[in-house]
Amino acid sequence: MRQIVLDTETTGLEASQGHRIIEIGCVELIDRKLTGRHYHQYINPERDIDDGAAEVHGITSDFLADKPVFADIANEFLAFIKGAELVIHNAPFDVGFIDHEFRLLNQGHPKTSEICGIIDTIVMARKKHPGQKNNLDALCKRYGVDNSARDLHGALLDAEILADVYLLMTGGQTALMLGADEQAGGEAGQMVINRVSAERRPLKVIRASDEELVAHNDNLQELEKVSGDCLWLKMEQN
């Protein structure tokens, strides 16, 4: 199963008011494991950035002046997400902007929901933690995810953080150490994400010694005498 955890930054809050995407950040999960593959791109929106938005993400028009426009990166971005299940915090916002950008190209691109599955983690969090704050910072605190580098919003950093939160919130690919202080419902800072490293060395294979093999066979023979039907012994004989 291929999932893409995605976040965007924009010039403002409403695509319907002509606001545009200025940053896309994606990280890849395969079978609920972080693979290390990601997609990250700053984009020249060809318009000004609202002051309120700039205060949130800290990206300036001067910084974006030499960056590609969306039309230049559209095919590469589409190829990265196509066919995957997108994991997004407040999906209608990001998906709405993505669909808006593709509509502006006027090239007949399908809606994001037609080429990708979509999981909205804020909806998931509200069901799991009703009546509580469920923004990304609150979820980081609840699940013990380190977001100390998050002074400002950034699409790639937020996607990486959301990937950790999502895996912990859905209870997969984590090492859980139970402790007396752990809260009910699996919420604890003791959970650790298992990441897949592209540079991971092959696991060392330690083979049994001749003495260990003899001892193992003796044990199987004893099991055969007691039970009259030792399946392991039959498998070895076959």
C-alpha positions in Angstrom: 0.0 0.0 0.0 1.5 3.3 -1.1 0.5 6.4 0.9 1.7 10.0 0.4 1.6 12.3 3.4 1.1 15.8 1.9 1.1 19.4 3.0 1.0 22.7 1.1 1.7 26.4 1.9 -0.3 29.1 0.1 -0.5 32.8 -0.5 -3.8 33.0 1.4 -6.7 31.1 2.7 -9.1 30.9 -0.3 -8.3 29.5 -3.8 -11.6 31.1 -4.9 -10.1 34.5 -4.2 -7.2 33.8 -6.5 -4.7 32.5 -4.0 -2.1 30.0 -5.1 0.2 27.2 -3.8 3.7 28.3 -3.0 5.1 25.1 -1.4 4.4 21.4 -1.7 5.9 18.8 0.7 5.3 15.1 0.5 6.7 12.0 2.2 6.1 8.4 1.0 4.9 5.5 3.1 4.9 1.9 1.7 3.0 -0.6 3.8 2.9 2.0 6.6 6.7 2.4 6.6 8.5 5.7 5.9 10.7 4.9 2.8 12.8 8.1 2.8 11.4 9.2 -0.6 9.9 12.6 -0.7 8.8 15.4 -3.0 9.4 19.0 -2.2 9.0 22.1 -4.3 8.7 25.8 -3.8 6.5 27.5 -6.5 6.4 31.1 -7.8 2.6 32.0 -7.4 2.9 35.0 -9.8 1.0 37.1 -7.2 1.6 38.7 -3.8 1.4 36.8 -0.5 -1.1 37.9 2.1 0.6 39.3 5.2 -1.3 36.9 7.5 -0.1 33.9 5.4 3.5 35.1 5.4 3.4 35.3 9.2 2.4 31.6 9.3 5.0 30.2 6.9 7.6 32.9 6.6 7.9 32.6 2.9 8.4 35.8 0.9 7.8 36.9 -2.6 11.4 37.7 -3.1 12.4 34.2 -2.1 9.9 32.7 -4.6 10.9 35.1 -7.5 13.3 32.6 -9.2 11.2 29.4 -8.4 9.3 27.5 -11.1 5.6 28.2 -11.7 3.1 25.4 -11.1 2.9 24.6 -14.8 6.6 23.7 -14.8 6.3 21.2 -12.0 2.7 19.9 -12.5 3.6 16.7 -14.4 6.4 15.7 -11.9 4.1 16.3 -8.9 1.2 14.4 -10.5 3.4 11.5 -11.3 4.5 11.4 -7.6 1.0 11.3 -6.1 -1.0 9.4 -8.8 -2.5 6.2 -7.6 -1.5 6.8 -4.0 -3.6 7.3 -0.9 -3.0 10.9 0.3 -2.8 11.6 4.0 -3.6 15.2 4.7 -4.5 17.3 7.8 -7.6 19.3 6.8 -7.7 17.7 3.3 -10.4 20.0 1.8 -8.0 22.9 2.1 -5.0 21.3 0.4 -7.0 19.3 -2.2 -9.0 22.4 -3.0 -5.8 24.3 -3.8 -4.3 21.4 -5.8 -7.5 21.1 -7.9 -7.5 24.8 -8.4 -3.9 24.8 -9.7 -4.6 22.0 -12.2 -7.8 23.8 -13.4 -5.8 26.9 -14.1 -3.7 24.8 -16.5 -6.8 24.1 -18.6 -5.4 20.8 -19.7 -8.3 18.5 -18.6 -6.6 17.2 -15.5 -8.9 15.0 -13.3 -9.7 16.0 -9.8 -7.3 14.8 -7.1 -10.0 12.5 -5.6 -10.3 10.7 -9.0 -6.7 9.6 -9.1 -5.9 9.3 -5.4 -7.6 8.1 -2.2 -7.8 10.7 0.5 -7.5 10.4 4.3 -8.2 13.5 6.3 -6.4 13.2 9.6 -8.2 16.0 11.3 -11.5 14.2 10.8 -9.9 11.0 12.1 -8.5 12.9 15.1 -11.9 14.5 15.9 -13.5 11.1 16.0 -10.7 9.6 18.2 -10.4 12.6 20.5 -13.8 14.4 20.6 -13.9 17.8 22.3 -10.1 18.2 22.3 -7.7 20.3 20.3 -6.8 18.4 17.2 -4.4 20.7 15.3 -1.0 19.3 14.4 0.8 20.9 17.4 -1.8 19.4 19.8 -1.5 16.0 18.2 2.3 16.1 18.4 2.0 16.8 22.2 -0.6 14.1 22.6 1.4 11.4 20.8 4.9 12.5 21.9 6.1 13.6 18.4 9.0 16.0 18.4 8.0 19.2 16.6 10.6 21.5 18.2 11.9 22.5 14.8 8.5 23.8 13.8 8.9 27.5 14.6 7.1 28.3 11.3 4.9 26.2 9.1 6.8 24.5 6.3 5.2 22.0 3.9 7.9 19.3 4.0 8.5 19.5 7.7 4.8 19.4 8.4 4.3 16.4 6.2 7.1 14.6 8.0 5.6 15.4 11.4 2.1 14.4 10.2 3.5 11.1 9.0 4.7 10.3 12.5 1.4 11.4 14.0 -0.7 9.4 11.5 1.3 6.2 12.2 1.0 6.6 15.9 -2.7 7.6 15.8 -3.6 4.6 13.7 -1.5 2.2 15.8 0.8 0.7 13.2 4.5 0.3 12.7 5.3 1.5 16.2 7.4 0.0 19.1 5.2 0.4 22.2 6.7 0.1 25.7 3.9 -0.2 28.2 4.4 1.8 31.4 2.4 2.7 34.5 2.1 6.3 33.3 0.7 5.4 29.9 -2.7 6.8 29.2 -5.6 4.7 28.0 -6.3 4.5 24.3 -2.6 4.0 23.3 -1.6 7.6 23.8 2.0 7.8 25.0 5.3 9.4 24.3 6.8 5.9 24.5 5.9 5.1 20.9 8.7 5.1 18.3 8.3 5.2 14.5 10.0 2.4 12.6 11.7 4.0 9.5 13.0 2.2 6.5 16.5 3.5 5.6 17.7 3.3 2.0 21.3 3.0 3.5 20.4 0.1 5.9 23.0 -2.6 5.9 21.9 -6.2 5.2 21.1 -8.1 8.5 23.8 -10.4 9.7 22.9 -14.1 9.5 24.1 -16.2 12.4 23.9 -19.9 11.6 23.5 -22.6 14.2 26.7 -24.6 15.1 27.0 -28.3 14.7 26.5 -28.8 18.4 23.4 -26.7 18.4 21.9 -28.6 15.5 22.5 -31.9 17.3 20.8 -30.5 20.4 17.9 -29.3 18.4 17.4 -32.7 16.7 17.6 -34.4 20.1 14.8 -32.1 21.4 12.7 -32.9 18.3 13.2 -36.7 18.9 12.0 -36.2 22.5 8.9 -34.4 21.3 8.3 -37.2 18.9 8.4 -39.8 21.7 6.0 -37.7 23.9 3.5 -36.6 21.2 3.9 -39.3 18.6 3.6 -36.7 15.9 6.3 -34.0 15.8 5.5 -31.8 12.7 8.9 -30.0 12.9 10.7 -33.3 12.6 8.6 -34.4 9.7 9.3 -31.1 7.9 13.1 -31.5 8.4 13.0 -35.0 7.1 11.1 -33.8 4.0 
